[in-house]
């Protein structure tokens, strides 16, 4: 008797799973129209097997999905960044390690911070699924554009001295703790990279963070900003002779670190 | 605060009054306090606890109360600069981590609050707790159970999955019927069948996130997500004389989940691994045991395909797990034998295990265990072996125990192991780690209350595929060879003293390097500890220097970073 009831229970309950739901429609993606420029800091490393996916995603966002609206910085800090036996270069540096620490918590690599925002839907600061980055960039681009950032640089080939001029133009009155970070990145570097279970000897590394010429957490800019009142800052640095200036970029970002780390606007120019 | 108020009122309402039956309180405390001492050589650095906080703690205090058919309980959780949530960071929070109210009314049982439960062996649903892994995925909701008769019961539940002091937004509901039936007049031939079903409905917030992800794919990689996924399982335990046979088959309807090995075309033309796919899944699991006159044998087999089930499909690692797939390897306890332990693979795993125990007489007993875990599908870039399968784990564990009355006992044996570090730990450029680990355990009773135990193992790592290259010195895989020894003195009923050390006898490629000479270092990792037990209270204080490793609980694992410092632990039950 009980066995019959058991079978009946199974049939009734199993039949519930056949109920159909309305099909979910995936709308075509449309990049938001915005004057914002987003800083995407990609936590990566040459000994990280999934990092080529992160790099490809970041590159795709910067060049194809949101052209001109995403600035990528590839941070080769301490974790999974040890050079491979085939490596010619060591991309690690003190600034990258310090920045990697500043962008914690993150669980693994690849991970990225988008404008250094802690998203409510993420338990960590660094988002470790590259598939999510596009959605978060689109989300941030839809937020109000509050600052223009202008960049100019001069490079003396003889002394290798670099001068960077940063001009921040607030588009509304704001108070907080505003800091500016200026970074140097290099691309087009051919060197080994782990990819899954294989090592790619001639992998092209782009956006590699070489130096931060301000403080890593940003140099103080102001505590209150007035609409359309331009703030200019100048920074100088000596560019390491082993770096190829033809493939180098200057990246700047202004963040409000009062109660968070959120970047308001980023900018990128070629170094020379 | 609202939770706390409800719990206090519940306790007050149920408090015994004059002339009425007295209630019963029970509970317990577990707390860990860690004092971090920076040691950059072994990798115990670069987290806030080593750099500036120096101290971290976590604890759980639970209180239960039974009174006139009611049972209520609550647990206070606290995390103070704890690295349990994220080994790389510090987590601080506290509050009511669990509460529940239960009442039995004739054949009907009612539970509301945080509910721990399981269907079958947990393959489609398991709400459970493992503190070392910081897993407590209780269902926050309601459950009804009904005893149809003395052998059959049915229950149903609905709620959201707990995550720390929050709940994940998706809604989970399920039902199960379980029974027992004797097929003969005696109890030698019985069956205990069961059937369960679980459904998870994504929240709109979850669905938006999934859509955002899939929107970013090229059209050829896009799939259509679904709000609802259903999991069904049919299971039975058949007992006949000395045989016990458990079998369970589970099916999961199509849903979208992340497959880290699926190929995806990026917008800039490159092909990468890892994307969300839509597919159905299954698990088949069986276990056959025979036991008679000191002889016992258990055979287990399992096949898993696409059975990743989370409250939120965008979660990863140990987050959001709704089900539990049984592990298929021996749960080792000796330090080096347990160093490489496989995490259950929920997307593709084919495994079997044989465990044999034989007690020859009062003095001699023997055990042998063999487990083999493979992946079957070709995931594209990975190299499969000639049989078309990818070896994940293989272990042969042999042991013998000799007991000399109550004076002393000796256990010795050997473990041979292959472990796929690339899959289990995400480490790259590593072929299968292969080890041979003999072990010895001697317990000598000095008196009725005093005993001394000595334990030692040597892990030898070898690489049968290695080809000598004069230009490239051979370096062993991972950390290379280890030697471990432990002396434990017990003075019942209060004291246990422990002195142990783990020595990296032949360092491997992941062993720390001397920054000046570039040579791999042979580092000694000592542990000194003392435990004091007084009735139901136990206190432990240990100085530990520990290499990074894997901590597993039933096939669910997490990477435990290197540790240097003191650990103080208190457990208490009342």
Boltz contact constraints between the chains, C-beta under 6 A:
constraints:
  - contact:
      token1: [A, 2]
      token2: [B, 152]
      max_distance: 6.0
  - contact:
      token1: [A, 9]
      token2: [B, 177]
      max_distance: 6.0
  - contact:
      token1: [A, 10]
      token2: [B, 195]
      max_distance: 6.0
  - contact:
      token1: [A, 13]
      token2: [B, 175]
      max_distance: 6.0
  - contact:
      token1: [A, 13]
      token2: [B, 197]
      max_distance: 6.0
  - contact:
      token1: [A, 14]
      token2: [B, 232]
      max_distance: 6.0
  - contact:
      token1: [A, 17]
      token2: [B, 230]
      max_distance: 6.0
  - contact:
      token1: [A, 21]
      token2: [B, 227]
      max_distance: 6.0
  - contact:
      token1: [A, 21]
      token2: [B, 228]
      max_distance: 6.0
  - contact:
      token1: [A, 24]
      token2: [B, 224]
      max_distance: 6.0
  - contact:
      token1: [A, 24]
      token2: [B, 225]
      max_distance: 6.0
  - contact:
      token1: [A, 26]
      token2: [B, 211]
      max_distance: 6.0
  - contact:
      token1: [A, 26]
      token2: [B, 214]
      max_distance: 6.0
  - contact:
      token1: [A, 26]
      token2: [B, 222]
      max_distance: 6.0
  - contact:
      token1: [A, 29]
      token2: [B, 215]
      max_distance: 6.0
  - contact:
      token1: [A, 49]
      token2: [B, 428]
      max_distance: 6.0
  - contact:
      token1: [A, 53]
      token2: [B, 272]
      max_distance: 6.0
  - contact:
      token1: [A, 53]
      token2: [B, 274]
      max_distance: 6.0
  - contact:
      token1: [A, 56]
      token2: [B, 266]
      max_distance: 6.0
  - contact:
      token1: [A, 56]
      token2: [B, 270]
      max_distance: 6.0
  - contact:
      token1: [A, 56]
      token2: [B, 272]
      max_distance: 6.0
  - contact:
      token1: [A, 59]
      token2: [B, 268]
      max_distance: 6.0
  - contact:
      token1: [A, 60]
      token2: [B, 266]
      max_distance: 6.0
  - contact:
      token1: [A, 60]
      token2: [B, 267]
      max_distance: 6.0
  - contact:
      token1: [A, 60]
      token2: [B, 268]
      max_distance: 6.0
  - contact:
      token1: [A, 64]
      token2: [B, 267]
      max_distance: 6.0
  - contact:
      token1: [A, 64]
      token2: [B, 268]
      max_distance: 6.0
  - contact:
      token1: [A, 104]
      token2: [B, 89]
      max_distance: 6.0
  - contact:
      token1: [A, 105]
      token2: [B, 86]
      max_distance: 6.0
  - contact:
      token1: [A, 105]
      token2: [B, 89]
      max_distance: 6.0
  - contact:
      token1: [A, 131]
      token2: [B, 213]
      max_distance: 6.0
  - contact:
      token1: [A, 132]
      token2: [B, 213]
      max_distance: 6.0
  - contact:
      token1: [A, 134]
      token2: [B, 216]
      max_distance: 6.0
  - contact:
      token1: [A, 135]
      token2: [B, 212]
      max_distance: 6.0
  - contact:
      token1: [A, 194]
      token2: [B, 428]
      max_distance: 6.0
  - contact:
      token1: [A, 196]
      token2: [B, 273]
      max_distance: 6.0
  - contact:
      token1: [A, 196]
      token2: [B, 381]
      max_distance: 6.0
